[in-house]
Amino acid sequence: MINPYLPQEAEIVERIEEARDIFTLRLRFTDPAVHRAYSFAPGQFNMLWLPGVGEIPISIVSDPEDEHMYNHTIRGVGRVSNGLRTLRQGDRLGVRGPYGRGWPMQGAVGRDVVIATGGLGCAPAVSMINYVVRRREQFGRLIIMQGIKHSNDLIWRSSYEQWAELPDTQVLLAAGESGPQWPWAQGNIMVLIDRADFDPENCTAMLCGPQGMMVAVTDHLMARGVSDDDIWLSMERNMQCAIGHCGHCQIGAKFVCRDGPVFNYAEIADLLSEPGL
């Protein structure tokens, strides 16, 4: 049994520069037995360890059936993430995981899938978008809503354009500030919800991004008739041990690292209204 505290060595197979401060690392464990045994679900995360610098939780954005490698998209905003940013193809780092509860993909089969993200919240959402796209016939309509502060913040623009061409798929984007080449809406994500075409009585909504944004989107979805049991949120907290021991990510009696990071809204609705949580 692998020690959950012990990182395994992984090699950077490919490094992709997504934007000025955002990059993707495509990884593979150096031990073939560890790599063969590794599996994950959309919405789970790994702990990436840079020796001498530190360790951070990062969502997995690749498809679980990609046997060759797994991907992490990272924004360089802190000591560890900026340290990871200096790594190049062939460099090695420590990885432990996967951890947490992912998105309810099996429960969404046969239903419309509504995905709403804000900011770099699109990174964990991409795993479920790709999951639905690769198994398109298993799901109903796919609605992708993404709100960003500035149009320059949008990454994977070509992917959004390709997803918009898929059957029964609606892509809605909005930017608070936009440049001259921005063809989508202006404003925050709230301006998009009334334009979304889905069946509120037969849909699964999956949200990630800032907590205030997710609460506001949830209120709008419920006003359209979506049940709170059909709304799922990916929560962000200061996750350190990743196995529910240290308590840094605790919300009430819930540990985001162990019980989440994906929660059903009905599970945590009362906690979201608590000041300071």
C-alpha positions as CSV (number, residue, x, y, z in Angstrom):
1,M,0.0,0.0,0.0
2,I,1.4,3.4,-1.0
3,N,1.9,5.8,2.0
4,P,-0.6,8.7,1.4
5,Y,2.0,11.1,2.8
6,L,4.8,10.0,0.5
7,P,5.1,11.7,-2.9
8,Q,6.0,9.6,-5.9
9,E,8.5,10.8,-8.4
10,A,7.0,12.1,-11.7
11,E,8.7,13.4,-14.9
12,I,7.5,16.4,-16.9
13,V,6.8,14.9,-20.4
14,E,5.6,18.2,-21.8
15,R,5.2,21.8,-20.7
16,I,2.7,24.0,-22.4
17,E,2.6,27.8,-22.0
18,E,-1.2,28.6,-21.9
19,A,-0.9,32.4,-21.1
20,R,1.5,34.9,-19.6
21,D,1.4,33.3,-16.1
22,I,-0.5,30.1,-16.7
23,F,1.1,26.8,-17.8
24,T,0.2,23.1,-18.1
25,L,2.5,20.3,-16.9
26,R,1.9,16.9,-18.5
27,L,3.3,14.3,-16.1
28,R,4.1,10.6,-15.9
29,F,5.3,8.6,-12.9
30,T,8.9,7.4,-13.3
31,D,8.1,4.1,-11.7
32,P,6.1,2.1,-14.3
33,A,4.3,0.1,-11.7
34,V,3.1,3.3,-9.9
35,H,2.0,4.8,-13.2
36,R,0.0,1.6,-14.2
37,A,-1.7,1.6,-10.8
38,Y,-2.6,5.3,-10.9
39,S,-6.2,6.3,-11.7
40,F,-8.4,9.3,-10.9
41,A,-11.9,10.8,-11.4
42,P,-12.7,14.2,-12.9
43,G,-12.7,16.8,-10.1
44,Q,-10.0,15.1,-8.0
45,F,-6.6,16.7,-7.3
46,N,-3.0,15.8,-6.7
47,M,-0.5,17.3,-4.3
48,L,2.5,18.6,-6.3
49,W,5.8,18.7,-4.3
50,L,8.8,20.8,-5.3
51,P,11.7,19.7,-3.0
52,G,13.0,22.6,-0.9
53,V,10.1,24.8,-1.8
54,G,6.8,23.2,-0.7
55,E,3.7,21.4,-1.8
56,I,0.3,22.6,-3.2
57,P,-3.0,21.0,-4.3
58,I,-3.7,21.2,-8.1
59,S,-6.7,19.8,-10.0
60,I,-6.2,17.2,-12.6
61,V,-7.5,18.4,-16.0
62,S,-6.9,15.4,-18.3
63,D,-9.3,12.6,-19.0
64,P,-9.2,9.5,-16.7
65,E,-8.8,7.2,-19.7
66,D,-5.6,8.9,-20.9
67,E,-3.2,6.1,-19.8
68,H,0.0,7.8,-20.9
69,M,0.1,10.9,-18.7
70,Y,-2.0,13.3,-16.6
71,N,-2.1,17.1,-16.8
72,H,-2.1,20.0,-14.4
73,T,-2.8,23.6,-15.4
74,I,-1.3,26.1,-12.9
75,R,-1.3,29.8,-12.5
76,G,2.0,31.2,-11.0
77,V,0.7,33.2,-8.0
78,G,2.8,31.9,-5.0
79,R,6.1,30.5,-4.0
80,V,5.4,26.9,-5.0
81,S,3.4,27.6,-8.2
82,N,6.1,30.0,-9.3
83,G,8.7,27.4,-8.5
84,L,6.8,24.9,-10.6
85,R,6.7,27.5,-13.4
86,T,10.5,27.3,-13.7
87,L,10.4,23.6,-14.5
88,R,11.0,22.3,-18.0
89,Q,10.5,19.1,-20.0
90,G,12.5,16.3,-18.4
91,D,12.5,17.9,-14.9
92,R,11.1,15.8,-12.0
93,L,8.9,16.6,-9.0
94,G,7.0,14.8,-6.3
95,V,3.3,13.8,-6.7
96,R,0.9,12.2,-4.3
97,G,-2.8,11.6,-4.9
98,P,-5.3,11.6,-6.3
99,Y,-7.4,12.9,-3.4
100,G,-10.9,14.0,-2.7
101,R,-14.4,13.4,-4.2
102,G,-14.8,14.4,-7.9
103,W,-17.7,15.4,-10.0
104,P,-20.9,13.1,-10.1
105,M,-20.3,12.1,-13.8
106,Q,-22.3,8.8,-13.6
107,G,-25.2,10.6,-12.0
108,A,-25.3,13.1,-14.9
109,V,-25.7,10.4,-17.6
110,G,-28.8,11.0,-19.6
111,R,-29.3,14.5,-18.2
112,D,-28.4,18.0,-19.4
113,V,-25.1,19.1,-18.0
114,V,-24.7,22.8,-16.9
115,I,-21.2,23.9,-16.2
116,A,-20.6,27.4,-14.7
117,T,-17.1,28.7,-13.9
118,G,-15.4,31.9,-12.9
119,G,-11.8,33.0,-13.3
120,L,-9.2,30.2,-13.4
121,G,-12.0,28.0,-12.1
122,C,-12.2,26.8,-15.6
123,A,-9.2,24.6,-15.0
124,P,-11.0,21.9,-12.8
125,A,-14.1,22.3,-15.0
126,V,-12.1,21.4,-18.1
127,S,-11.8,17.8,-16.8
128,M,-15.5,17.3,-16.8
129,I,-16.0,19.2,-20.1
130,N,-13.6,16.9,-21.8
131,Y,-15.2,13.9,-20.1
132,V,-18.6,14.8,-21.5
133,V,-17.2,15.7,-24.9
134,R,-15.5,12.3,-25.2
135,R,-18.7,10.5,-24.3
136,R,-21.1,12.9,-25.9
137,E,-23.8,10.3,-26.7
138,Q,-24.3,9.5,-23.0
139,F,-25.4,13.0,-22.0
140,G,-28.2,15.6,-22.9
141,R,-27.4,19.2,-23.7
142,L,-24.1,20.5,-22.6
143,I,-24.1,24.2,-21.4
144,I,-20.7,25.8,-20.7
145,M,-20.8,29.2,-19.0
146,Q,-17.5,31.0,-18.2
147,G,-17.1,34.5,-16.6
148,I,-13.8,36.2,-16.5
149,K,-12.6,39.6,-15.3
150,H,-10.8,40.6,-18.6
151,S,-11.0,39.0,-22.0
152,N,-7.2,38.6,-21.9
153,D,-7.7,36.1,-19.0
154,L,-9.4,33.6,-21.3
155,I,-7.3,30.5,-21.9
156,W,-8.1,27.6,-24.2
157,R,-10.0,30.0,-26.5
158,S,-9.7,27.5,-29.4
159,S,-11.2,24.8,-27.2
160,Y,-14.2,26.9,-26.4
161,E,-14.7,27.6,-30.1
162,Q,-14.4,23.9,-30.9
163,W,-16.9,23.0,-28.1
164,A,-19.4,25.5,-29.5
165,E,-19.5,23.6,-32.8
166,L,-20.5,20.3,-31.1
167,P,-24.2,19.2,-31.4
168,D,-26.5,20.1,-28.5
169,T,-23.8,22.2,-27.0
170,Q,-24.0,25.9,-26.0
171,V,-21.0,27.9,-25.0
172,L,-21.6,31.3,-23.3
173,L,-18.7,33.5,-22.3
174,A,-18.6,36.9,-20.6
175,A,-15.9,39.3,-19.6
176,G,-16.1,42.3,-17.2
177,E,-13.7,44.2,-19.4
178,S,-13.1,43.2,-23.0
179,G,-10.8,44.1,-25.9
180,P,-11.9,44.8,-29.6
181,Q,-11.6,41.1,-30.6
182,W,-14.0,39.8,-27.9
183,P,-17.2,38.4,-29.7
184,W,-19.0,37.3,-26.5
185,A,-21.0,39.1,-23.8
186,Q,-19.8,41.8,-21.5
187,G,-20.4,41.6,-17.8
188,N,-20.2,38.9,-15.2
189,I,-21.5,35.3,-15.5
190,M,-24.9,36.4,-14.3
191,V,-25.7,37.9,-17.7
192,L,-25.4,34.4,-19.2
193,I,-27.7,32.3,-17.1
194,D,-31.0,33.5,-18.6
195,R,-29.5,32.7,-22.1
196,A,-28.7,29.1,-21.2
197,D,-31.0,26.6,-22.8
198,F,-31.4,23.5,-20.6
199,D,-34.1,21.5,-18.8
200,P,-34.1,22.6,-15.2
201,E,-36.0,19.5,-14.1
202,N,-33.5,17.1,-15.8
203,C,-30.1,18.6,-15.4
204,T,-26.9,18.4,-13.3
205,A,-25.2,21.7,-12.6
206,M,-21.5,21.8,-11.8
207,L,-19.9,25.0,-10.5
208,C,-16.4,26.1,-9.7
209,G,-14.8,29.4,-9.1
210,P,-15.0,32.1,-6.3
211,Q,-17.4,31.1,-3.6
212,G,-19.5,34.3,-3.9
213,M,-19.9,33.6,-7.6
214,M,-21.0,30.0,-7.0
215,V,-23.6,31.1,-4.4
216,A,-25.0,33.7,-6.8
217,V,-25.2,31.3,-9.7
218,T,-26.8,28.7,-7.5
219,D,-29.5,31.2,-6.5
220,H,-30.2,31.9,-10.2
221,L,-30.3,28.3,-11.1
222,M,-32.7,27.5,-8.3
223,A,-34.9,30.4,-9.3
224,R,-35.1,28.7,-12.8
225,G,-36.3,25.6,-11.1
226,V,-33.1,23.5,-10.6
227,S,-33.2,21.4,-7.4
228,D,-30.5,22.0,-4.8
229,D,-29.8,18.2,-5.0
230,D,-28.8,18.7,-8.7
231,I,-26.2,21.5,-8.0
232,W,-22.6,20.6,-7.2
233,L,-19.8,23.0,-6.1
234,S,-16.0,22.6,-6.2
235,M,-14.8,24.3,-3.0
236,E,-11.3,25.9,-2.6
237,R,-9.6,26.0,0.8
238,N,-6.1,25.8,2.2
239,M,-5.5,22.1,1.7
240,Q,-2.3,20.8,3.2
241,C,-2.4,17.1,4.3
242,A,-5.0,16.2,1.7
243,I,-6.4,13.3,3.8
244,G,-8.5,15.1,6.5
245,H,-5.9,15.1,9.3
246,C,-4.6,18.7,9.7
247,G,-7.9,20.6,9.6
248,H,-6.6,23.5,7.5
249,C,-9.3,23.1,4.9
250,Q,-12.2,22.4,7.4
251,I,-15.6,23.9,6.8
252,G,-17.8,23.2,9.8
253,A,-17.5,19.4,10.2
254,K,-16.5,18.9,6.5
255,F,-12.9,18.5,5.3
256,V,-12.6,20.0,1.8
257,C,-9.7,17.7,0.9
258,R,-11.3,14.5,2.1
259,D,-15.1,15.1,1.8
260,G,-14.8,17.4,-1.2
261,P,-13.6,19.3,-3.0
262,V,-16.8,18.7,-4.9
263,F,-19.9,19.0,-2.6
264,N,-23.6,18.7,-3.3
265,Y,-25.1,22.2,-2.6
266,A,-27.7,20.7,-0.2
267,E,-24.8,19.3,1.9
268,I,-23.1,22.6,2.5
269,A,-25.8,25.3,2.0
270,D,-26.0,26.1,5.7
271,L,-22.2,26.3,6.0
272,L,-22.0,28.8,3.1
273,S,-24.1,31.3,4.9
274,E,-21.8,31.1,8.0
275,P,-19.6,34.3,8.4
276,G,-15.9,33.5,7.9
277,L,-16.4,30.0,6.5
